Structure formats: structure tokens, C-alpha cells
Amino acid sequence: MGGEGIGGEDFRRALAVHAAGVVVVTARPEGVPVGLTATSFSSVSLKPPLVSFYVDQGSTTWPSLRKAELFAVNVLAGDQAEVAARFARKGVDRFAPPTRWSPGERGVPLLDGVSAHLVCTMHTQMEVGDHHLVVGLVNEARIGPAGRPLLYHGGRFGRFIPYP
């Protein structure tokens, strides 16, 4: 164990060949909607139902998001690359038009047109490397219309094409 590992550029190039699903994590701490794009989303456990994502320590959204008791994972559909790009940008009002959203039953912002919403209670937060690991307990799941997911691969957003 130990050591420095490979360099950052080699690591980025290697990870760029891995396709990942794209989500936007939203919350409303202190009544103000916040959100960010994540490609590090994954399931953690079935019992209890846990999911996770990572946030860069330099994120300007994280200080607000970490205060939220509840958050939503909005699983983006294949036609939502613009939504993913908007929530990845700094210095914009991510919830202003053209973003379409509504507050869920417990006030958590839910994006329109997504493949699924997972409303979660904050379960665990910890620093791992240069990121924060966030684990949520899924309290509610809503599945949207069937469709293809948005993917991130090679530094670009794209759509899934099933093998015949």
C-alpha cells in the first residue's frame, strides 16, 4: 500500500474511456435551490437502499448542498445534455429558464423530463482524496417515461444506443 499513484493526466485519459451515467443532484437548503451535475453516481446498498456520488472539494455548490437534510438525484434522459451542461457551469442561475423544475412534496427541487427521481436523506459525508463522498438513503423513487439515458464519455455527453 501507499505510493503516489499515476499522474493526473494519465488518470484522466484512462477514465475517459469509461462511460458513466449523468445525474443532477438538487436540494433546497434554507429555501434556496442548489444543484450540480455528477457522473460519479452509483448504487451502494439494497438493504438499506443507499446511493452515492462524489463532489470535488473545490465545488462552489457543496457548501450549500452539504447543509441539506434531503436531496434529489435526477437521472438525466438522453435528450438532457443541455441540462447537464448548465448544472456543471459556474456563475449561472441553474434553476432559471430554460431549466424546468418543480418542488417535490418535501420541497426538494425535481427536474422535469428526467428518467427518474430519487429523493434521499443525507446518510454519510466524508472526504476521500480531493472529493467529498456523499451517501444518501433513498426515501422515494419516481420513474419517468421510459427512454435512453444520458451518458458521459471521452469528455462529452452522448446517448446510449442499445446493441441489436
N, C-alpha and C positions, 0 to 999 in steps of 0.2 A: 504494500500500500504506500501511498504518498507519491511524491513527484509532482512535476508541474503540468503534465499532460501536453497535448499538442497545441500548436499556436492557434490563435483566434481565427485567422483567415482559413487555415486548413479545416478547422472545425466547422465554420460556416459553409464552406464548399461541400463538405461531406453531408451536412444536414440538409442542404438544398435539394438533394436527390430524393428526400423523403417527403411524400405528400401528406399534408395534415388538413384536417377539417378546420373550419373557421367559425368562431363564435364571437359574439359581442356580449360582454358582461356588463350589466346595468344595475344600478342601485339608486336609492334616493335618501342618502344620509342628510339629516337636518332639513328635509324638504326640498333639497336641490338635486335634480337628476345628474348622475355621472355615469360614464361608461367608457369602455376600452375594448379594442379588438385583441383577441388571443388565438393563437394557433397551437397552444400547448395544452388544450383541454383534453381530459381523459376521465374515464370511469375509474373509480378506486375500489369500491366495495358494493356488493349487492345487499348484504345484511350487516350493518345498516346501509341504505342507499347513499353512497358518497361519490362526489365528483371532485376534480381538481383542475387548477390552471396555475400558471406562473405569471408573475408581473415583474418587469425589470425594476430594480431598485431606483432607477432614475425617473420612473414614471411620475408625471405631474398629477395623474388621476389617483394614484394609490393612496396618498394621504387622506383623501376624502372617502374613497371606497372602503378603506380598512375600518372606518367608523360605522359602517352599515351593519345592522343586525341581519338583514335579508339582502339577497342579491338574486338576479335572474341571469341565467345563461341562455342567450338567444342563439340557437343553432341556425346559422345562415343558410339560405337556399341558394342554388346555383346562379340565380339572377341578381344577387345582392352584393356584387363586388364593390359597388359604389358605397354601400353602407359600411362595408368592412374598411374601405379606404378612409371614409370620413371619421370613423371612430379610432383610427390609427393616427390621424393628423393632430398636430398640436395647434393651439391658438384659434380654434373654431368652436362655435356653439354646436356641438354634436347633435343636440336634440331639436335644433331649429329646422324649419323646412329646408330641404325636401325630406328629412327624416320623418317617418310616420310612426307614432307610438301612442300608447295609452297607459295609464296607471292600472296595474293589476288590482285584485281585490285587497291586497295589503299595501298598496301604494307603490310597489316596485315597477319601474318602467318596463313595459313589454313592447318590443319592436313588432311592427306589422309585417306580415308576409314571410315570417321565418318558418323553418321546418319544424321547430319545437321550442318550447319554453320550459326551462327547469327553474323553479323558484326554490331557493336554498337558504338555509340558516347558516351563518358563518360557524364553522366547526373548528378549524385549526388554521393558524397562520404561523409561518416560520421562515427564517432566512435560510436559503440554500444557495451557496455560491453568490452570484451577483443578482439573484432574483428572490422574490418572495413566493413561497408556495402557499396557495390558498386552497383549503379543502372545505367543501360545503355539503351539508346534509340536505338531500333533496326532499322537500315537503310537498311539492306539487309538480306534475308534468303534464303539459298540454302538447299534443301532437298536431301540427298544422297539416295542410294539404300535402299529399304525397308528392315528392319531387326530388330532384337531384341536389346533392349538397354542393356548397361552395368549398373549393379546395385551395390550398396554398402550396405551391411547388416552384422551385427554382426562382424564388423572389417575386412570383406573380400569382394572382388569383386566377382560378380556372374552374371549369365544370367537370364533373365526373361523367365519363362515358362508359356504360357497362359493357363488359365483354359479351359478344353474342352467344 
